[in-house]
């Protein structure tokens, strides 16, 4: 009889393990979608927080720029620097760097080199593309 009980306990033990596995599988199926939804929402919240932080930084920068442009001395310095404005009675000198010589290259397209019998727009395109090749 001892053998019978041990065989019976093996079957009931494997049955219990199978029942536990089925319960855990059903529990996993039940909890998987809400868990996935939770993590997706957390990712969206993190992305939106990063976007809000970036927007706040842009607003702070714009506010700083606005304060700078409200200062008449800053506006005057920017007009002098960017637009080369001068005050009445002043003389402006623009110094260029003579060590860097600007070489001007000139390309010419000869009309006889262009293909004949093409519409005007194709001749125009070919004249543009061929001038860089020479």
PyMOL CGO cylinders between C-alpha atoms (Angstrom):
from pymol import cmd
from pymol.cgo import CYLINDER

trace = [
    CYLINDER, 0.00, 0.00, 0.00, 2.91, 2.33, 0.51, 0.3, 1, 1, 1, 1, 1, 1,
    CYLINDER, 2.91, 2.33, 0.51, 3.59, 2.29, -3.18, 0.3, 1, 1, 1, 1, 1, 1,
    CYLINDER, 3.59, 2.29, -3.18, 0.07, 3.23, -4.00, 0.3, 1, 1, 1, 1, 1, 1,
    CYLINDER, 0.07, 3.23, -4.00, 0.10, 6.29, -1.76, 0.3, 1, 1, 1, 1, 1, 1,
    CYLINDER, 0.10, 6.29, -1.76, 3.36, 7.52, -3.16, 0.3, 1, 1, 1, 1, 1, 1,
    CYLINDER, 3.36, 7.52, -3.16, 2.04, 7.14, -6.71, 0.3, 1, 1, 1, 1, 1, 1,
    CYLINDER, 2.04, 7.14, -6.71, -1.14, 8.92, -5.74, 0.3, 1, 1, 1, 1, 1, 1,
    CYLINDER, -1.14, 8.92, -5.74, 0.75, 11.80, -4.17, 0.3, 1, 1, 1, 1, 1, 1,
    CYLINDER, 0.75, 11.80, -4.17, 2.81, 12.21, -7.30, 0.3, 1, 1, 1, 1, 1, 1,
    CYLINDER, 2.81, 12.21, -7.30, -0.31, 12.61, -9.41, 0.3, 1, 1, 1, 1, 1, 1,
    CYLINDER, -0.31, 12.61, -9.41, -1.93, 15.03, -7.01, 0.3, 1, 1, 1, 1, 1, 1,
    CYLINDER, -1.93, 15.03, -7.01, 1.35, 16.98, -6.73, 0.3, 1, 1, 1, 1, 1, 1,
    CYLINDER, 1.35, 16.98, -6.73, 1.59, 17.33, -10.49, 0.3, 1, 1, 1, 1, 1, 1,
    CYLINDER, 1.59, 17.33, -10.49, -2.09, 18.22, -10.60, 0.3, 1, 1, 1, 1, 1, 1,
    CYLINDER, -2.09, 18.22, -10.60, -1.54, 20.92, -7.99, 0.3, 1, 1, 1, 1, 1, 1,
    CYLINDER, -1.54, 20.92, -7.99, 1.41, 22.25, -9.94, 0.3, 1, 1, 1, 1, 1, 1,
    CYLINDER, 1.41, 22.25, -9.94, -0.65, 22.27, -13.11, 0.3, 1, 1, 1, 1, 1, 1,
    CYLINDER, -0.65, 22.27, -13.11, -3.51, 24.07, -11.35, 0.3, 1, 1, 1, 1, 1, 1,
    CYLINDER, -3.51, 24.07, -11.35, -1.06, 26.61, -9.94, 0.3, 1, 1, 1, 1, 1, 1,
    CYLINDER, -1.06, 26.61, -9.94, 0.43, 27.10, -13.43, 0.3, 1, 1, 1, 1, 1, 1,
    CYLINDER, 0.43, 27.10, -13.43, -3.01, 27.65, -14.95, 0.3, 1, 1, 1, 1, 1, 1,
    CYLINDER, -3.01, 27.65, -14.95, -3.92, 30.17, -12.23, 0.3, 1, 1, 1, 1, 1, 1,
    CYLINDER, -3.92, 30.17, -12.23, -0.65, 32.04, -12.76, 0.3, 1, 1, 1, 1, 1, 1,
    CYLINDER, -0.65, 32.04, -12.76, -1.16, 32.02, -16.54, 0.3, 1, 1, 1, 1, 1, 1,
    CYLINDER, -1.16, 32.02, -16.54, -4.69, 33.44, -16.19, 0.3, 1, 1, 1, 1, 1, 1,
    CYLINDER, -4.69, 33.44, -16.19, -3.40, 36.01, -13.71, 0.3, 1, 1, 1, 1, 1, 1,
    CYLINDER, -3.40, 36.01, -13.71, -0.67, 37.04, -16.17, 0.3, 1, 1, 1, 1, 1, 1,
    CYLINDER, -0.67, 37.04, -16.17, -3.20, 37.34, -19.01, 0.3, 1, 1, 1, 1, 1, 1,
    CYLINDER, -3.20, 37.34, -19.01, -5.44, 39.43, -16.79, 0.3, 1, 1, 1, 1, 1, 1,
    CYLINDER, -5.44, 39.43, -16.79, -2.71, 41.78, -15.57, 0.3, 1, 1, 1, 1, 1, 1,
    CYLINDER, -2.71, 41.78, -15.57, -0.69, 42.19, -18.79, 0.3, 1, 1, 1, 1, 1, 1,
    CYLINDER, -0.69, 42.19, -18.79, -2.89, 44.78, -20.63, 0.3, 1, 1, 1, 1, 1, 1,
    CYLINDER, -2.89, 44.78, -20.63, -3.34, 47.12, -17.64, 0.3, 1, 1, 1, 1, 1, 1,
    CYLINDER, -3.34, 47.12, -17.64, 0.38, 46.90, -16.88, 0.3, 1, 1, 1, 1, 1, 1,
    CYLINDER, 0.38, 46.90, -16.88, 1.26, 47.68, -20.48, 0.3, 1, 1, 1, 1, 1, 1,
    CYLINDER, 1.26, 47.68, -20.48, -1.20, 50.59, -20.48, 0.3, 1, 1, 1, 1, 1, 1,
    CYLINDER, -1.20, 50.59, -20.48, 0.32, 51.91, -17.25, 0.3, 1, 1, 1, 1, 1, 1,
    CYLINDER, 0.32, 51.91, -17.25, 3.86, 51.90, -18.64, 0.3, 1, 1, 1, 1, 1, 1,
    CYLINDER, 3.86, 51.90, -18.64, 2.71, 53.49, -21.91, 0.3, 1, 1, 1, 1, 1, 1,
    CYLINDER, 2.71, 53.49, -21.91, 1.05, 56.30, -19.93, 0.3, 1, 1, 1, 1, 1, 1,
    CYLINDER, 1.05, 56.30, -19.93, 4.18, 56.78, -17.84, 0.3, 1, 1, 1, 1, 1, 1,
    CYLINDER, 4.18, 56.78, -17.84, 6.24, 57.10, -21.02, 0.3, 1, 1, 1, 1, 1, 1,
    CYLINDER, 6.24, 57.10, -21.02, 3.79, 59.69, -22.42, 0.3, 1, 1, 1, 1, 1, 1,
    CYLINDER, 3.79, 59.69, -22.42, 3.92, 61.63, -19.16, 0.3, 1, 1, 1, 1, 1, 1,
    CYLINDER, 3.92, 61.63, -19.16, 7.72, 61.65, -19.25, 0.3, 1, 1, 1, 1, 1, 1,
    CYLINDER, 7.72, 61.65, -19.25, 7.73, 62.85, -22.85, 0.3, 1, 1, 1, 1, 1, 1,
    CYLINDER, 7.73, 62.85, -22.85, 5.24, 65.60, -22.09, 0.3, 1, 1, 1, 1, 1, 1,
    CYLINDER, 5.24, 65.60, -22.09, 7.24, 66.72, -19.05, 0.3, 1, 1, 1, 1, 1, 1,
    CYLINDER, 7.24, 66.72, -19.05, 10.35, 66.96, -21.22, 0.3, 1, 1, 1, 1, 1, 1,
    CYLINDER, 10.35, 66.96, -21.22, 8.37, 68.99, -23.77, 0.3, 1, 1, 1, 1, 1, 1,
    CYLINDER, 8.37, 68.99, -23.77, 7.08, 71.32, -21.05, 0.3, 1, 1, 1, 1, 1, 1,
    CYLINDER, 7.08, 71.32, -21.05, 10.62, 71.78, -19.72, 0.3, 1, 1, 1, 1, 1, 1,
    CYLINDER, 10.62, 71.78, -19.72, 11.87, 72.63, -23.21, 0.3, 1, 1, 1, 1, 1, 1,
    CYLINDER, 11.87, 72.63, -23.21, 9.01, 75.09, -23.68, 0.3, 1, 1, 1, 1, 1, 1,
    CYLINDER, 9.01, 75.09, -23.68, 9.76, 76.70, -20.32, 0.3, 1, 1, 1, 1, 1, 1,
    CYLINDER, 9.76, 76.70, -20.32, 13.40, 77.09, -21.33, 0.3, 1, 1, 1, 1, 1, 1,
    CYLINDER, 13.40, 77.09, -21.33, 12.35, 78.69, -24.63, 0.3, 1, 1, 1, 1, 1, 1,
    CYLINDER, 12.35, 78.69, -24.63, 10.03, 81.10, -22.83, 0.3, 1, 1, 1, 1, 1, 1,
    CYLINDER, 10.03, 81.10, -22.83, 12.78, 82.03, -20.37, 0.3, 1, 1, 1, 1, 1, 1,
    CYLINDER, 12.78, 82.03, -20.37, 15.17, 82.67, -23.27, 0.3, 1, 1, 1, 1, 1, 1,
    CYLINDER, 15.17, 82.67, -23.27, 12.57, 84.76, -25.09, 0.3, 1, 1, 1, 1, 1, 1,
    CYLINDER, 12.57, 84.76, -25.09, 11.94, 86.78, -21.93, 0.3, 1, 1, 1, 1, 1, 1,
    CYLINDER, 11.94, 86.78, -21.93, 15.67, 87.38, -21.53, 0.3, 1, 1, 1, 1, 1, 1,
    CYLINDER, 15.67, 87.38, -21.53, 15.92, 88.51, -25.15, 0.3, 1, 1, 1, 1, 1, 1,
    CYLINDER, 15.92, 88.51, -25.15, 12.92, 90.81, -24.69, 0.3, 1, 1, 1, 1, 1, 1,
    CYLINDER, 12.92, 90.81, -24.69, 14.56, 92.45, -21.69, 0.3, 1, 1, 1, 1, 1, 1,
    CYLINDER, 14.56, 92.45, -21.69, 17.73, 92.97, -23.72, 0.3, 1, 1, 1, 1, 1, 1,
    CYLINDER, 17.73, 92.97, -23.72, 15.86, 94.56, -26.61, 0.3, 1, 1, 1, 1, 1, 1,
    CYLINDER, 15.86, 94.56, -26.61, 13.99, 96.91, -24.27, 0.3, 1, 1, 1, 1, 1, 1,
    CYLINDER, 13.99, 96.91, -24.27, 17.31, 98.53, -23.35, 0.3, 1, 1, 1, 1, 1, 1,
    CYLINDER, 17.31, 98.53, -23.35, 18.01, 101.42, -25.76, 0.3, 1, 1, 1, 1, 1, 1,
    CYLINDER, 18.01, 101.42, -25.76, 21.79, 100.98, -25.39, 0.3, 1, 1, 1, 1, 1, 1,
    CYLINDER, 21.79, 100.98, -25.39, 21.53, 97.35, -26.52, 0.3, 1, 1, 1, 1, 1, 1,
    CYLINDER, 21.53, 97.35, -26.52, 19.38, 98.32, -29.51, 0.3, 1, 1, 1, 1, 1, 1,
    CYLINDER, 19.38, 98.32, -29.51, 21.92, 100.99, -30.43, 0.3, 1, 1, 1, 1, 1, 1,
    CYLINDER, 21.92, 100.99, -30.43, 24.84, 98.55, -30.18, 0.3, 1, 1, 1, 1, 1, 1,
    CYLINDER, 24.84, 98.55, -30.18, 23.02, 95.95, -32.29, 0.3, 1, 1, 1, 1, 1, 1,
    CYLINDER, 23.02, 95.95, -32.29, 22.20, 98.56, -34.95, 0.3, 1, 1, 1, 1, 1, 1,
    CYLINDER, 22.20, 98.56, -34.95, 25.85, 99.54, -35.11, 0.3, 1, 1, 1, 1, 1, 1,
    CYLINDER, 25.85, 99.54, -35.11, 27.10, 95.96, -35.23, 0.3, 1, 1, 1, 1, 1, 1,
    CYLINDER, 27.10, 95.96, -35.23, 24.55, 94.28, -37.47, 0.3, 1, 1, 1, 1, 1, 1,
    CYLINDER, 24.55, 94.28, -37.47, 23.40, 97.09, -39.76, 0.3, 1, 1, 1, 1, 1, 1,
    CYLINDER, 23.40, 97.09, -39.76, 26.54, 99.27, -39.69, 0.3, 1, 1, 1, 1, 1, 1,
    CYLINDER, 26.54, 99.27, -39.69, 24.60, 102.31, -38.56, 0.3, 1, 1, 1, 1, 1, 1,
    CYLINDER, 24.60, 102.31, -38.56, 26.55, 105.30, -37.33, 0.3, 1, 1, 1, 1, 1, 1,
    CYLINDER, 26.55, 105.30, -37.33, 25.60, 108.38, -35.37, 0.3, 1, 1, 1, 1, 1, 1,
    CYLINDER, 25.60, 108.38, -35.37, 25.61, 111.79, -37.09, 0.3, 1, 1, 1, 1, 1, 1,
    CYLINDER, 25.61, 111.79, -37.09, 29.11, 113.21, -37.27, 0.3, 1, 1, 1, 1, 1, 1,
    CYLINDER, 29.11, 113.21, -37.27, 30.83, 109.84, -36.95, 0.3, 1, 1, 1, 1, 1, 1,
    CYLINDER, 30.83, 109.84, -36.95, 32.89, 108.18, -39.65, 0.3, 1, 1, 1, 1, 1, 1,
    CYLINDER, 32.89, 108.18, -39.65, 32.76, 104.44, -40.18, 0.3, 1, 1, 1, 1, 1, 1,
    CYLINDER, 32.76, 104.44, -40.18, 35.67, 102.32, -41.25, 0.3, 1, 1, 1, 1, 1, 1,
    CYLINDER, 35.67, 102.32, -41.25, 35.23, 98.69, -42.25, 0.3, 1, 1, 1, 1, 1, 1,
    CYLINDER, 35.23, 98.69, -42.25, 38.44, 96.72, -42.09, 0.3, 1, 1, 1, 1, 1, 1,
    CYLINDER, 38.44, 96.72, -42.09, 38.67, 93.65, -44.25, 0.3, 1, 1, 1, 1, 1, 1,
    CYLINDER, 38.67, 93.65, -44.25, 41.20, 90.90, -43.91, 0.3, 1, 1, 1, 1, 1, 1,
    CYLINDER, 41.20, 90.90, -43.91, 43.62, 91.26, -46.82, 0.3, 1, 1, 1, 1, 1, 1,
    CYLINDER, 43.62, 91.26, -46.82, 45.19, 87.84, -46.26, 0.3, 1, 1, 1, 1, 1, 1,
    CYLINDER, 45.19, 87.84, -46.26, 42.09, 86.12, -47.58, 0.3, 1, 1, 1, 1, 1, 1,
    CYLINDER, 42.09, 86.12, -47.58, 41.76, 86.90, -51.23, 0.3, 1, 1, 1, 1, 1, 1,
    CYLINDER, 41.76, 86.90, -51.23, 38.42, 86.23, -52.79, 0.3, 1, 1, 1, 1, 1, 1,
    CYLINDER, 38.42, 86.23, -52.79, 38.92, 84.54, -56.10, 0.3, 1, 1, 1, 1, 1, 1,
    CYLINDER, 38.92, 84.54, -56.10, 36.08, 85.20, -58.46, 0.3, 1, 1, 1, 1, 1, 1,
    CYLINDER, 36.08, 85.20, -58.46, 35.45, 82.44, -60.90, 0.3, 1, 1, 1, 1, 1, 1,
    CYLINDER, 35.45, 82.44, -60.90, 33.48, 83.19, -63.97, 0.3, 1, 1, 1, 1, 1, 1,
    CYLINDER, 33.48, 83.19, -63.97, 31.69, 80.58, -66.01, 0.3, 1, 1, 1, 1, 1, 1,
    CYLINDER, 31.69, 80.58, -66.01, 30.24, 81.21, -69.39, 0.3, 1, 1, 1, 1, 1, 1,
    CYLINDER, 30.24, 81.21, -69.39, 27.95, 79.04, -71.41, 0.3, 1, 1, 1, 1, 1, 1,
    CYLINDER, 27.95, 79.04, -71.41, 28.17, 79.24, -75.13, 0.3, 1, 1, 1, 1, 1, 1,
    CYLINDER, 28.17, 79.24, -75.13, 24.83, 78.93, -76.85, 0.3, 1, 1, 1, 1, 1, 1,
    CYLINDER, 24.83, 78.93, -76.85, 26.19, 76.84, -79.69, 0.3, 1, 1, 1, 1, 1, 1,
    CYLINDER, 26.19, 76.84, -79.69, 27.29, 74.13, -77.21, 0.3, 1, 1, 1, 1, 1, 1,
    CYLINDER, 27.29, 74.13, -77.21, 23.73, 73.60, -76.04, 0.3, 1, 1, 1, 1, 1, 1,
    CYLINDER, 23.73, 73.60, -76.04, 21.66, 70.88, -77.75, 0.3, 1, 1, 1, 1, 1, 1,
    CYLINDER, 21.66, 70.88, -77.75, 19.29, 72.06, -80.47, 0.3, 1, 1, 1, 1, 1, 1,
    CYLINDER, 19.29, 72.06, -80.47, 15.70, 71.01, -80.92, 0.3, 1, 1, 1, 1, 1, 1,
    CYLINDER, 15.70, 71.01, -80.92, 14.90, 70.94, -77.21, 0.3, 1, 1, 1, 1, 1, 1,
    CYLINDER, 14.90, 70.94, -77.21, 12.21, 72.99, -75.48, 0.3, 1, 1, 1, 1, 1, 1,
    CYLINDER, 12.21, 72.99, -75.48, 13.41, 76.19, -73.85, 0.3, 1, 1, 1, 1, 1, 1,
    CYLINDER, 13.41, 76.19, -73.85, 13.16, 74.83, -70.31, 0.3, 1, 1, 1, 1, 1, 1,
    CYLINDER, 13.16, 74.83, -70.31, 15.32, 71.80, -71.11, 0.3, 1, 1, 1, 1, 1, 1,
    CYLINDER, 15.32, 71.80, -71.11, 17.89, 74.06, -72.78, 0.3, 1, 1, 1, 1, 1, 1,
    CYLINDER, 17.89, 74.06, -72.78, 17.86, 76.22, -69.64, 0.3, 1, 1, 1, 1, 1, 1,
    CYLINDER, 17.86, 76.22, -69.64, 18.42, 73.22, -67.40, 0.3, 1, 1, 1, 1, 1, 1,
    CYLINDER, 18.42, 73.22, -67.40, 21.21, 71.88, -69.59, 0.3, 1, 1, 1, 1, 1, 1,
    CYLINDER, 21.21, 71.88, -69.59, 22.89, 75.29, -69.66, 0.3, 1, 1, 1, 1, 1, 1,
    CYLINDER, 22.89, 75.29, -69.66, 22.84, 75.40, -65.88, 0.3, 1, 1, 1, 1, 1, 1,
    CYLINDER, 22.84, 75.40, -65.88, 24.18, 71.89, -65.46, 0.3, 1, 1, 1, 1, 1, 1,
    CYLINDER, 24.18, 71.89, -65.46, 26.86, 72.24, -68.13, 0.3, 1, 1, 1, 1, 1, 1,
    CYLINDER, 26.86, 72.24, -68.13, 28.33, 75.49, -66.83, 0.3, 1, 1, 1, 1, 1, 1,
    CYLINDER, 28.33, 75.49, -66.83, 29.52, 73.81, -63.66, 0.3, 1, 1, 1, 1, 1, 1,
    CYLINDER, 29.52, 73.81, -63.66, 31.22, 71.02, -65.64, 0.3, 1, 1, 1, 1, 1, 1,
    CYLINDER, 31.22, 71.02, -65.64, 33.63, 73.17, -67.62, 0.3, 1, 1, 1, 1, 1, 1,
]
cmd.load_cgo(trace, "trace")
